[in-house]
Amino acid sequence: MPGTGRRIVVVPPVPALLEEYASLEDPVADLRSACTAAVAWLDRRVRIVAADDLGRRVGESLTHRPSDDDAVDLLVLANGTACRSEKAPGHLDPRAADFDAHLGELLATGDVAGLAHVDNDLAESLLTSGLEVFRTLEAEAIEVQSVEIDHAEDPFGVMYWVVRWQCAS
């Protein structure tokens, strides 16, 4: 698929992915491996799309360079709910599983418009992170041609995805 259009990767803005949090035992080894592989799939020039400074820092740590605002390929930082277990940051919320299932379906189908219009109040109450960036992406008229989900799990009660989108333009 090289050269067939822009590539977009979605990864979570997890502080444990920052190099300064590296330790002898990596608490997110599988997630880090999936993120590293997905980021390597992008062009060298990448625009980092994050909702806050932490997300931007995680993106720059994964790409080993600052965001290139003129780049075509995108690294998007967002994750699902943080309410999937009793020990989750937001504790167990019975709405989290259905909300994350819906997000997972939207990611798996490359539905940027659907992601841009999730229930913002519910997303906020379930402690999601970065979903508002999809509103920005919706304006770019992104047409996703194929999707690969490299990682989907909820360690620590927080739903993380690593997703690759090959786009038409």
Biotite code that builds the C-alpha atoms (Angstrom):
import biotite.structure as struc

atoms = struc.array([
    struc.Atom([0.000, 0.000, 0.000], chain_id="A", res_id=1, res_name="MET", atom_name="CA", element="C"),
    struc.Atom([2.928, 2.466, 0.022], chain_id="A", res_id=2, res_name="PRO", atom_name="CA", element="C"),
    struc.Atom([2.232, 5.682, -1.805], chain_id="A", res_id=3, res_name="GLY", atom_name="CA", element="C"),
    struc.Atom([-1.538, 5.211, -1.920], chain_id="A", res_id=4, res_name="THR", atom_name="CA", element="C"),
    struc.Atom([-2.429, 8.159, 0.282], chain_id="A", res_id=5, res_name="GLY", atom_name="CA", element="C"),
    struc.Atom([-2.055, 9.387, 3.797], chain_id="A", res_id=6, res_name="ARG", atom_name="CA", element="C"),
    struc.Atom([-1.601, 7.099, 6.737], chain_id="A", res_id=7, res_name="ARG", atom_name="CA", element="C"),
    struc.Atom([-3.060, 7.686, 10.167], chain_id="A", res_id=8, res_name="ILE", atom_name="CA", element="C"),
    struc.Atom([-2.154, 5.899, 13.387], chain_id="A", res_id=9, res_name="VAL", atom_name="CA", element="C"),
    struc.Atom([-4.185, 6.172, 16.598], chain_id="A", res_id=10, res_name="VAL", atom_name="CA", element="C"),
    struc.Atom([-2.352, 5.456, 19.859], chain_id="A", res_id=11, res_name="VAL", atom_name="CA", element="C"),
    struc.Atom([-3.196, 6.260, 23.495], chain_id="A", res_id=12, res_name="PRO", atom_name="CA", element="C"),
    struc.Atom([-1.569, 9.240, 25.246], chain_id="A", res_id=13, res_name="PRO", atom_name="CA", element="C"),
    struc.Atom([-0.224, 7.024, 28.023], chain_id="A", res_id=14, res_name="VAL", atom_name="CA", element="C"),
    struc.Atom([2.455, 8.629, 30.235], chain_id="A", res_id=15, res_name="PRO", atom_name="CA", element="C"),
    struc.Atom([4.099, 5.193, 30.665], chain_id="A", res_id=16, res_name="ALA", atom_name="CA", element="C"),
    struc.Atom([5.079, 5.394, 26.969], chain_id="A", res_id=17, res_name="LEU", atom_name="CA", element="C"),
    struc.Atom([7.333, 8.398, 27.664], chain_id="A", res_id=18, res_name="LEU", atom_name="CA", element="C"),
    struc.Atom([11.028, 7.533, 27.664], chain_id="A", res_id=19, res_name="GLU", atom_name="CA", element="C"),
    struc.Atom([11.555, 9.111, 31.085], chain_id="A", res_id=20, res_name="GLU", atom_name="CA", element="C"),
    struc.Atom([9.231, 6.495, 32.592], chain_id="A", res_id=21, res_name="TYR", atom_name="CA", element="C"),
    struc.Atom([11.240, 3.565, 31.235], chain_id="A", res_id=22, res_name="ALA", atom_name="CA", element="C"),
    struc.Atom([12.286, 1.074, 33.891], chain_id="A", res_id=23, res_name="SER", atom_name="CA", element="C"),
    struc.Atom([13.706, -2.406, 34.158], chain_id="A", res_id=24, res_name="LEU", atom_name="CA", element="C"),
    struc.Atom([10.213, -3.890, 33.895], chain_id="A", res_id=25, res_name="GLU", atom_name="CA", element="C"),
    struc.Atom([8.002, -2.221, 31.308], chain_id="A", res_id=26, res_name="ASP", atom_name="CA", element="C"),
    struc.Atom([4.389, -2.135, 32.593], chain_id="A", res_id=27, res_name="PRO", atom_name="CA", element="C"),
    struc.Atom([3.079, -1.573, 29.050], chain_id="A", res_id=28, res_name="VAL", atom_name="CA", element="C"),
    struc.Atom([5.497, -3.693, 26.979], chain_id="A", res_id=29, res_name="ALA", atom_name="CA", element="C"),
    struc.Atom([2.847, -5.033, 24.570], chain_id="A", res_id=30, res_name="ASP", atom_name="CA", element="C"),
    struc.Atom([1.323, -1.587, 24.102], chain_id="A", res_id=31, res_name="LEU", atom_name="CA", element="C"),
    struc.Atom([4.747, -0.010, 23.549], chain_id="A", res_id=32, res_name="ARG", atom_name="CA", element="C"),
    struc.Atom([5.631, -2.669, 20.964], chain_id="A", res_id=33, res_name="SER", atom_name="CA", element="C"),
    struc.Atom([2.364, -2.123, 19.081], chain_id="A", res_id=34, res_name="ALA", atom_name="CA", element="C"),
    struc.Atom([2.815, 1.676, 19.169], chain_id="A", res_id=35, res_name="CYS", atom_name="CA", element="C"),
    struc.Atom([6.408, 1.450, 17.957], chain_id="A", res_id=36, res_name="THR", atom_name="CA", element="C"),
    struc.Atom([5.464, -0.798, 15.032], chain_id="A", res_id=37, res_name="ALA", atom_name="CA", element="C"),
    struc.Atom([2.515, 1.371, 14.029], chain_id="A", res_id=38, res_name="ALA", atom_name="CA", element="C"),
    struc.Atom([4.540, 4.599, 14.210], chain_id="A", res_id=39, res_name="VAL", atom_name="CA", element="C"),
    struc.Atom([7.285, 2.998, 12.089], chain_id="A", res_id=40, res_name="ALA", atom_name="CA", element="C"),
    struc.Atom([4.612, 2.397, 9.410], chain_id="A", res_id=41, res_name="TRP", atom_name="CA", element="C"),
    struc.Atom([4.120, 6.162, 9.086], chain_id="A", res_id=42, res_name="LEU", atom_name="CA", element="C"),
    struc.Atom([6.221, 8.433, 6.885], chain_id="A", res_id=43, res_name="ASP", atom_name="CA", element="C"),
    struc.Atom([9.219, 10.127, 8.541], chain_id="A", res_id=44, res_name="ARG", atom_name="CA", element="C"),
    struc.Atom([7.266, 13.394, 8.465], chain_id="A", res_id=45, res_name="ARG", atom_name="CA", element="C"),
    struc.Atom([4.331, 13.125, 10.872], chain_id="A", res_id=46, res_name="VAL", atom_name="CA", element="C"),
    struc.Atom([1.830, 15.619, 12.210], chain_id="A", res_id=47, res_name="ARG", atom_name="CA", element="C"),
    struc.Atom([0.981, 14.854, 15.825], chain_id="A", res_id=48, res_name="ILE", atom_name="CA", element="C"),
    struc.Atom([-2.674, 15.452, 16.658], chain_id="A", res_id=49, res_name="VAL", atom_name="CA", element="C"),
    struc.Atom([-3.234, 15.573, 20.405], chain_id="A", res_id=50, res_name="ALA", atom_name="CA", element="C"),
    struc.Atom([-5.696, 17.256, 22.731], chain_id="A", res_id=51, res_name="ALA", atom_name="CA", element="C"),
    struc.Atom([-3.091, 18.406, 25.239], chain_id="A", res_id=52, res_name="ASP", atom_name="CA", element="C"),
    struc.Atom([0.595, 18.776, 25.998], chain_id="A", res_id=53, res_name="ASP", atom_name="CA", element="C"),
    struc.Atom([0.875, 15.278, 27.484], chain_id="A", res_id=54, res_name="LEU", atom_name="CA", element="C"),
    struc.Atom([-0.474, 13.726, 24.290], chain_id="A", res_id=55, res_name="GLY", atom_name="CA", element="C"),
    struc.Atom([1.903, 15.812, 22.205], chain_id="A", res_id=56, res_name="ARG", atom_name="CA", element="C"),
    struc.Atom([4.840, 14.757, 24.404], chain_id="A", res_id=57, res_name="ARG", atom_name="CA", element="C"),
    struc.Atom([3.894, 11.081, 24.073], chain_id="A", res_id=58, res_name="VAL", atom_name="CA", element="C"),
    struc.Atom([3.613, 11.497, 20.294], chain_id="A", res_id=59, res_name="GLY", atom_name="CA", element="C"),
    struc.Atom([7.014, 13.187, 20.064], chain_id="A", res_id=60, res_name="GLU", atom_name="CA", element="C"),
    struc.Atom([8.529, 10.481, 22.254], chain_id="A", res_id=61, res_name="SER", atom_name="CA", element="C"),
    struc.Atom([7.153, 7.775, 19.943], chain_id="A", res_id=62, res_name="LEU", atom_name="CA", element="C"),
    struc.Atom([8.257, 9.517, 16.732], chain_id="A", res_id=63, res_name="THR", atom_name="CA", element="C"),
    struc.Atom([11.538, 10.830, 18.196], chain_id="A", res_id=64, res_name="HIS", atom_name="CA", element="C"),
    struc.Atom([10.888, 14.225, 16.585], chain_id="A", res_id=65, res_name="ARG", atom_name="CA", element="C"),
    struc.Atom([8.577, 17.213, 16.905], chain_id="A", res_id=66, res_name="PRO", atom_name="CA", element="C"),
    struc.Atom([5.308, 17.406, 15.040], chain_id="A", res_id=67, res_name="SER", atom_name="CA", element="C"),
    struc.Atom([5.583, 18.527, 11.407], chain_id="A", res_id=68, res_name="ASP", atom_name="CA", element="C"),
    struc.Atom([2.481, 20.614, 10.791], chain_id="A", res_id=69, res_name="ASP", atom_name="CA", element="C"),
    struc.Atom([2.919, 20.278, 7.004], chain_id="A", res_id=70, res_name="ASP", atom_name="CA", element="C"),
    struc.Atom([3.089, 16.463, 7.066], chain_id="A", res_id=71, res_name="ALA", atom_name="CA", element="C"),
    struc.Atom([0.414, 14.326, 5.425], chain_id="A", res_id=72, res_name="VAL", atom_name="CA", element="C"),
    struc.Atom([0.643, 11.339, 7.780], chain_id="A", res_id=73, res_name="ASP", atom_name="CA", element="C"),
    struc.Atom([-0.924, 11.735, 11.227], chain_id="A", res_id=74, res_name="LEU", atom_name="CA", element="C"),
    struc.Atom([-0.274, 10.335, 14.676], chain_id="A", res_id=75, res_name="LEU", atom_name="CA", element="C"),
    struc.Atom([-3.485, 10.760, 16.678], chain_id="A", res_id=76, res_name="VAL", atom_name="CA", element="C"),
    struc.Atom([-3.423, 10.402, 20.452], chain_id="A", res_id=77, res_name="LEU", atom_name="CA", element="C"),
    struc.Atom([-6.678, 9.273, 22.076], chain_id="A", res_id=78, res_name="ALA", atom_name="CA", element="C"),
    struc.Atom([-7.991, 6.470, 24.243], chain_id="A", res_id=79, res_name="ASN", atom_name="CA", element="C"),
    struc.Atom([-11.212, 5.020, 25.517], chain_id="A", res_id=80, res_name="GLY", atom_name="CA", element="C"),
    struc.Atom([-12.694, 5.065, 28.973], chain_id="A", res_id=81, res_name="THR", atom_name="CA", element="C"),
    struc.Atom([-10.798, 4.903, 32.250], chain_id="A", res_id=82, res_name="ALA", atom_name="CA", element="C"),
    struc.Atom([-13.703, 3.261, 34.095], chain_id="A", res_id=83, res_name="CYS", atom_name="CA", element="C"),
    struc.Atom([-13.500, -0.419, 33.149], chain_id="A", res_id=84, res_name="ARG", atom_name="CA", element="C"),
    struc.Atom([-12.633, -1.935, 36.537], chain_id="A", res_id=85, res_name="SER", atom_name="CA", element="C"),
    struc.Atom([-12.779, -1.222, 40.263], chain_id="A", res_id=86, res_name="GLU", atom_name="CA", element="C"),
    struc.Atom([-9.075, -0.266, 40.202], chain_id="A", res_id=87, res_name="LYS", atom_name="CA", element="C"),
    struc.Atom([-9.386, 1.988, 37.145], chain_id="A", res_id=88, res_name="ALA", atom_name="CA", element="C"),
    struc.Atom([-8.674, 5.710, 37.602], chain_id="A", res_id=89, res_name="PRO", atom_name="CA", element="C"),
    struc.Atom([-12.426, 6.409, 37.359], chain_id="A", res_id=90, res_name="GLY", atom_name="CA", element="C"),
    struc.Atom([-13.471, 3.192, 39.110], chain_id="A", res_id=91, res_name="HIS", atom_name="CA", element="C"),
    struc.Atom([-15.971, 0.816, 37.525], chain_id="A", res_id=92, res_name="LEU", atom_name="CA", element="C"),
    struc.Atom([-18.745, 2.459, 35.560], chain_id="A", res_id=93, res_name="ASP", atom_name="CA", element="C"),
    struc.Atom([-21.217, 0.057, 33.906], chain_id="A", res_id=94, res_name="PRO", atom_name="CA", element="C"),
    struc.Atom([-21.535, 2.393, 30.893], chain_id="A", res_id=95, res_name="ARG", atom_name="CA", element="C"),
    struc.Atom([-17.844, 2.074, 30.008], chain_id="A", res_id=96, res_name="ALA", atom_name="CA", element="C"),
    struc.Atom([-17.949, -1.312, 28.255], chain_id="A", res_id=97, res_name="ALA", atom_name="CA", element="C"),
    struc.Atom([-20.729, -0.296, 25.846], chain_id="A", res_id=98, res_name="ASP", atom_name="CA", element="C"),
    struc.Atom([-19.132, 3.085, 25.186], chain_id="A", res_id=99, res_name="PHE", atom_name="CA", element="C"),
    struc.Atom([-15.775, 1.461, 24.421], chain_id="A", res_id=100, res_name="ASP", atom_name="CA", element="C"),
    struc.Atom([-17.442, -1.155, 22.218], chain_id="A", res_id=101, res_name="ALA", atom_name="CA", element="C"),
    struc.Atom([-18.960, 1.694, 20.206], chain_id="A", res_id=102, res_name="HIS", atom_name="CA", element="C"),
    struc.Atom([-15.595, 3.486, 19.968], chain_id="A", res_id=103, res_name="LEU", atom_name="CA", element="C"),
    struc.Atom([-13.918, 0.252, 18.926], chain_id="A", res_id=104, res_name="GLY", atom_name="CA", element="C"),
    struc.Atom([-16.461, -0.234, 16.145], chain_id="A", res_id=105, res_name="GLU", atom_name="CA", element="C"),
    struc.Atom([-15.935, 3.335, 14.899], chain_id="A", res_id=106, res_name="LEU", atom_name="CA", element="C"),
    struc.Atom([-12.150, 2.881, 14.929], chain_id="A", res_id=107, res_name="LEU", atom_name="CA", element="C"),
    struc.Atom([-12.417, -0.497, 13.184], chain_id="A", res_id=108, res_name="ALA", atom_name="CA", element="C"),
    struc.Atom([-14.490, 0.987, 10.372], chain_id="A", res_id=109, res_name="THR", atom_name="CA", element="C"),
    struc.Atom([-12.502, 4.218, 10.098], chain_id="A", res_id=110, res_name="GLY", atom_name="CA", element="C"),
    struc.Atom([-15.598, 6.268, 10.847], chain_id="A", res_id=111, res_name="ASP", atom_name="CA", element="C"),
    struc.Atom([-14.038, 9.677, 11.503], chain_id="A", res_id=112, res_name="VAL", atom_name="CA", element="C"),
    struc.Atom([-17.420, 11.440, 11.476], chain_id="A", res_id=113, res_name="ALA", atom_name="CA", element="C"),
    struc.Atom([-18.806, 8.978, 14.025], chain_id="A", res_id=114, res_name="GLY", atom_name="CA", element="C"),
    struc.Atom([-15.779, 9.504, 16.262], chain_id="A", res_id=115, res_name="LEU", atom_name="CA", element="C"),
    struc.Atom([-16.163, 13.264, 15.905], chain_id="A", res_id=116, res_name="ALA", atom_name="CA", element="C"),
    struc.Atom([-19.750, 13.073, 17.144], chain_id="A", res_id=117, res_name="HIS", atom_name="CA", element="C"),
    struc.Atom([-19.589, 10.728, 20.124], chain_id="A", res_id=118, res_name="VAL", atom_name="CA", element="C"),
    struc.Atom([-21.466, 11.943, 23.174], chain_id="A", res_id=119, res_name="ASP", atom_name="CA", element="C"),
    struc.Atom([-18.959, 14.426, 24.572], chain_id="A", res_id=120, res_name="ASN", atom_name="CA", element="C"),
    struc.Atom([-20.585, 14.622, 28.023], chain_id="A", res_id=121, res_name="ASP", atom_name="CA", element="C"),
    struc.Atom([-20.570, 10.828, 28.379], chain_id="A", res_id=122, res_name="LEU", atom_name="CA", element="C"),
    struc.Atom([-17.000, 10.628, 27.057], chain_id="A", res_id=123, res_name="ALA", atom_name="CA", element="C"),
    struc.Atom([-15.908, 13.191, 29.626], chain_id="A", res_id=124, res_name="GLU", atom_name="CA", element="C"),
    struc.Atom([-17.702, 11.470, 32.500], chain_id="A", res_id=125, res_name="SER", atom_name="CA", element="C"),
    struc.Atom([-16.036, 8.152, 31.540], chain_id="A", res_id=126, res_name="LEU", atom_name="CA", element="C"),
    struc.Atom([-12.598, 9.830, 31.540], chain_id="A", res_id=127, res_name="LEU", atom_name="CA", element="C"),
    struc.Atom([-11.725, 9.289, 27.881], chain_id="A", res_id=128, res_name="THR", atom_name="CA", element="C"),
    struc.Atom([-8.761, 11.187, 26.530], chain_id="A", res_id=129, res_name="SER", atom_name="CA", element="C"),
    struc.Atom([-8.249, 12.959, 23.226], chain_id="A", res_id=130, res_name="GLY", atom_name="CA", element="C"),
    struc.Atom([-11.492, 12.063, 21.470], chain_id="A", res_id=131, res_name="LEU", atom_name="CA", element="C"),
    struc.Atom([-12.118, 15.723, 20.682], chain_id="A", res_id=132, res_name="GLU", atom_name="CA", element="C"),
    struc.Atom([-9.274, 15.619, 18.129], chain_id="A", res_id=133, res_name="VAL", atom_name="CA", element="C"),
    struc.Atom([-11.535, 13.649, 15.805], chain_id="A", res_id=134, res_name="PHE", atom_name="CA", element="C"),
    struc.Atom([-13.652, 16.792, 15.385], chain_id="A", res_id=135, res_name="ARG", atom_name="CA", element="C"),
    struc.Atom([-10.595, 18.466, 13.886], chain_id="A", res_id=136, res_name="THR", atom_name="CA", element="C"),
    struc.Atom([-9.953, 15.485, 11.618], chain_id="A", res_id=137, res_name="LEU", atom_name="CA", element="C"),
    struc.Atom([-13.548, 15.405, 10.390], chain_id="A", res_id=138, res_name="GLU", atom_name="CA", element="C"),
    struc.Atom([-12.980, 18.742, 8.646], chain_id="A", res_id=139, res_name="ALA", atom_name="CA", element="C"),
    struc.Atom([-10.143, 17.186, 6.626], chain_id="A", res_id=140, res_name="GLU", atom_name="CA", element="C"),
    struc.Atom([-12.581, 14.872, 4.770], chain_id="A", res_id=141, res_name="ALA", atom_name="CA", element="C"),
    struc.Atom([-10.497, 11.785, 5.494], chain_id="A", res_id=142, res_name="ILE", atom_name="CA", element="C"),
    struc.Atom([-11.548, 8.699, 3.541], chain_id="A", res_id=143, res_name="GLU", atom_name="CA", element="C"),
    struc.Atom([-10.295, 5.543, 5.279], chain_id="A", res_id=144, res_name="VAL", atom_name="CA", element="C"),
    struc.Atom([-9.726, 2.659, 2.860], chain_id="A", res_id=145, res_name="GLN", atom_name="CA", element="C"),
    struc.Atom([-8.407, -0.024, 5.193], chain_id="A", res_id=146, res_name="SER", atom_name="CA", element="C"),
    struc.Atom([-7.971, -0.551, 8.913], chain_id="A", res_id=147, res_name="VAL", atom_name="CA", element="C"),
    struc.Atom([-5.595, -2.654, 10.968], chain_id="A", res_id=148, res_name="GLU", atom_name="CA", element="C"),
    struc.Atom([-6.043, -2.933, 14.724], chain_id="A", res_id=149, res_name="ILE", atom_name="CA", element="C"),
    struc.Atom([-2.683, -3.756, 16.272], chain_id="A", res_id=150, res_name="ASP", atom_name="CA", element="C"),
    struc.Atom([-3.724, -3.574, 19.903], chain_id="A", res_id=151, res_name="HIS", atom_name="CA", element="C"),
    struc.Atom([-6.977, -3.414, 21.859], chain_id="A", res_id=152, res_name="ALA", atom_name="CA", element="C"),
    struc.Atom([-6.996, -4.046, 25.588], chain_id="A", res_id=153, res_name="GLU", atom_name="CA", element="C"),
    struc.Atom([-7.754, -2.435, 28.905], chain_id="A", res_id=154, res_name="ASP", atom_name="CA", element="C"),
    struc.Atom([-4.865, -2.779, 31.319], chain_id="A", res_id=155, res_name="PRO", atom_name="CA", element="C"),
    struc.Atom([-5.371, -0.821, 34.515], chain_id="A", res_id=156, res_name="PHE", atom_name="CA", element="C"),
    struc.Atom([-9.079, -0.473, 33.590], chain_id="A", res_id=157, res_name="GLY", atom_name="CA", element="C"),
    struc.Atom([-8.336, 1.980, 30.744], chain_id="A", res_id=158, res_name="VAL", atom_name="CA", element="C"),
    struc.Atom([-9.200, 1.068, 27.139], chain_id="A", res_id=159, res_name="MET", atom_name="CA", element="C"),
    struc.Atom([-6.248, 1.449, 24.756], chain_id="A", res_id=160, res_name="TYR", atom_name="CA", element="C"),
    struc.Atom([-6.192, 0.951, 21.002], chain_id="A", res_id=161, res_name="TRP", atom_name="CA", element="C"),
    struc.Atom([-3.408, 1.066, 18.455], chain_id="A", res_id=162, res_name="VAL", atom_name="CA", element="C"),
    struc.Atom([-5.006, 1.411, 15.031], chain_id="A", res_id=163, res_name="VAL", atom_name="CA", element="C"),
    struc.Atom([-3.629, 2.019, 11.528], chain_id="A", res_id=164, res_name="ARG", atom_name="CA", element="C"),
    struc.Atom([-5.756, 3.662, 8.844], chain_id="A", res_id=165, res_name="TRP", atom_name="CA", element="C"),
    struc.Atom([-4.691, 3.703, 5.212], chain_id="A", res_id=166, res_name="GLN", atom_name="CA", element="C"),
    struc.Atom([-6.523, 6.562, 3.568], chain_id="A", res_id=167, res_name="CYS", atom_name="CA", element="C"),
    struc.Atom([-7.422, 7.482, -0.007], chain_id="A", res_id=168, res_name="ALA", atom_name="CA", element="C"),
    struc.Atom([-6.238, 11.058, 0.392], chain_id="A", res_id=169, res_name="SER", atom_name="CA", element="C"),
])
